[in-house]
Amino acid sequence: MNAPEAKAQLRAFATDIKLSHTIFALPFALAAAWLVHRATPLAVLDWVWILVAMVGARSSAMGFNRIVDQRIDAANPRTVGRQLASGRLDLSWAWGLTLGSAALLVFSAWMLSPEALLASPAVIAVLWGYSLTKRFTFLCHVWLGFALGLSPACVWLALTGTVTATPVVMGAAILAWVGGFDTLYALQDREYDQEVGLNSIPARLGEVGALRVSSALHGFCLAALMALPLTVPLSWPYFVAVAVIAGILAWEQSLVKPGDLSRMNAAFFNANAWVSVVAFVGIVAGTLV
């Protein structure tokens, strides 16, 4: 394969895994690193390896998801245009880049600490395991939230060798936030999932039930964010950030209504990208003011 073809395959892989969506979990990982940094200053390379590990982790998880769901995506009208499902991304390239991303995570973990290296195989198992969950449980969205919610605890473990209440509470907030918005996103595939026997909250509970579960999960996310200052000192800018996040989540919920999914893209990407960024800014400002 020549250079232009390789470039095209790399671009197709990046498109299929939606590389830009790394922003969803990355700010929380960086926020955890910042809180550790306030107690014990980190080296520049620590920040670099955290960033590389997060990109590797998510790229590996999404690549595996596209591989195991290739036939499902090819039969689903909403996803038939994905790069691997449509044949624009070669399966061997998808496997190579997915395994390479996993190796990047393991290498970054090794560079951070022995504890991180030991934990990395279990992290990969959780990340890859999500892609199989729709085959046996409607709680797949919660599994996805748990997978992303591991990021603060993993950062904490890598940098300190232990896990305290602070990253656990942060992880709980992420779990509920991601579970809530993924439940909304799964509304698009409700009928298809029911037809082929895949599991999801919308397929199990219908549109109204799914919206209620999503709202409840986002309420739990806000409760966890409000509990975070009980584990680490955070001043008033943090509470302003939580109020902003509450407004964003309320706006996200308002965009999706039974029978009307026309504003799903705004609800999924625009709103959620801001949640993680606002949380990061709030945590940093809350330690500085």
N, C-alpha and C positions, 0 to 999 in steps of 0.2 A: 504494500500500500504506500502510495507516495504522500508527500507532505500535505497537499491540498485535501486529499481524502481523509488523512488523519485529523486534520483541522476540522473538517466537516463532522467527523464522528465525535470529536471532543465537544464541538458546539451542540450537536444533537443530544449528547449526554447531559450537558449543562442545562439545556432547555427542558429535557424530560424530568430532571430532578428538581427543577425550579430553584436553581442555586441562590437566587435572590431571597428566597424565603428563609435562608439561614438567619436572617435578622430577627425572626420570631423568638428564638431561644438564646441567641448570642448575647444580647444585652444583659440577661439575667446571669449568665455565666461570668461576664465581665463585672457585674455588680458584686457577685460573690467574691471574685478576686480582689475587688476594691476594698471590701470589708476586711479581708485578710491582710491586705496591704497596709491598712490603717494601723494594724497592730504590729505587723512585721513587714517592713518594706520589701517588695518583690524586685527581682532583677528584670531588666528589659526582656531578656529571653524567656522568662516565665510567662509574660504577657503574650509573646509571640507563639509559644508552644500551646497555650490555651486556645488561641485563635485557630491555629492549625488543627488542633484536636477537634474543635467544634465543627470546622468545615469538613474534616475527614469523617467524623461520626455521622453527620447529617447526610453527606453525599453517599456514604456507604448504605445507610438505612434506606434512602430514597431509591438508590440504584437497585437494591435487592427487592424493594417493593415493585418496581417496574418489571423486574425479571419474573418474579413469581406470579404477577398479575397480567402477564403479557396476553394470554388468551382471553382473560376476562375483559381487559381493556379493549382488545380488538373486537369484541362482540358488543360492547357498550357504546351506543351512539354518542354519548358525551365524551368518551375517552378514545374513540377509534383513531383520532388524529394524533395521538401521542407518538413520539419518535420511534420507540421500540415497537409499539403495537402496529404501527403503520409500515414498519420495515425500513424506515430511514436510518435508524440506529441498528447496527449489526449486533446480534446477541453476544458474540464473542467479545466485542468491544465493551458491551455493557457489563459483562462479567469481569473483564480485566480491570475496568475503571472502578467497579464496585469493590473488588478485592484490593485494588491499589489504595482506595480511600480508607478501607478498614486497616490496611497496613500503616497508612499515614497516622491514623488514630493511635495504633499500638506504639508506633515509634515516638509520637509526641508524648504519650503517657510515660514511656521509658525515659525520655529526656526530662520529664517533670519530677518523677519520684518512683521508688520501688513500689509503693502502695498503689499508685496510679497504674503502673504496668500490670500488677497482679489483678486489678479490678477490670482492666480493659476487655478481656474475653467475655466476662459476664455482661458488661455494658453492650457489647456487640450482639450478644444473644438476645438481650431485651429489645434492642433496636430492630434487629431482623425479625424477632418474634412477632412484632406488631403486624407485619405484612401477612401473617397467617391467621390472625385472630378473627377476621370476618367470616372465616370458614367454620368457627365453632362457638362464638359468643357475640352477643349484641353489645357487649361492653368494650368493644374494640376501641372506641373513642377514649375511654378511660385509660386503656393500655397506652395509647399514643401520648396522652397527657403525662402518664407516669414516665414514659421513655424520655420525653423532653424535660420533665421535672427532675430527672437525675442530674442535670447539668450543674446546678449549684453544689450538690453534695459531692459530685465527682471533682469539681474544682477545689472544694474545701479539703477533700481527702488528699488530692494531689499536692496541695500546698502546705498542709499542716499534719498530715498523717492520721487525722481523726475527722469525725463528722459530728457537729454540734446541732443544737436546736435551730440555729439561724438558717442553715441551708435546708433543713427539713421543712421549715415553715415556708421558705421560698419555693421549695419543690411542690408543696401542697397547693400553693397559689397557682403555680404553672400548670399542675395537673388539672385543676378545675377550670382554669382559663382555656387551655388547649382542648380539654374534653368538651367544653361548652361550644367553642367555635367549630370544632370538627363535627359535632352533632348537627349544627346548622348546615355545614358544607355537605354532609351526607344526605340532606333532604333532596338534593339533585338526583340521587341514584335510588331513591326509595322504591319506585316501581320496578326498576331493573333488578335490584337486590331481592325483592320479593319474588320476582319471576324466576330467577336462577337459584334461589335458595341461599343467598348470602345474608349474613347477619349484620344488623345495625340498629341503633335506637329508633330512627325513623321507620325502618321496616317493621320493627316490633310494635311501636306505639303510635305510628301515624304522625302526621304533620303537627297536630295540636300537642300531642304528648311529647314529641321531640322538642318543640319550642319551650314547653314547660321545663323539661329536663335541662335544656341549655340555659335557661334563665336561672334555674336553681344552682347549676354549676358556677355560673358567673357570680352569683351571690356569695357562694362559698369562697370563690377566688378573692373577692373584696374583703371577706371576713379574715382570710388568711393574711392578706396584705396589712390589714389593721392590727393583726396580732404580731407582726414582725417586730415592731419596736419593743415588744416585751422581751425579745431575745438579744437585741442590740440597740444601743442608744441612737435614736434618729430624731432630729428636730423638725420644726414646723414645715420646711419645704417638702419633706416626705409626705406629710398629710395632705398638702396641696396636690401633690402628684397623685395620691390615691383618689382624691376627689375628681381629678381630671380623668383618671382611668374609669371611675364609676360612670362619668358622663359618656366616655367613649363606648363602654360596654352597653349602656342604655341605648345609645344611638345605633350600635350594631344590631341589637335585638329589634329595634324599630324598623330596620331595613328589610327584615324577612318576616313575611306574614303567610298564613295558610293560603295556598293557591297562588302566591305571588313571590317567585324567586328571582325576579328580574334584576334586583340589586344585590345579588349574592356576591359578585366580585368585589364591590365596595365594602360589603360587610366582612368578607373573608380577609382580603389583603390590606386595604387601606386602614381599616379600624385596628386590626391586630398588629400591624407594623408599628403603629403609634403606641399601643399598650406597652410593649416591651421597652421602647425607647424612653417613654415617660417614666416608667418604673426605674430604669437605670439612672436617669437624670435626678429623679427624686431621692434615690438612695445615696447617690454621691453628694448632692446638695445637702441632704439631711445629716451627713457626717461633717460637713464643712461649716455650716452655719450654726 
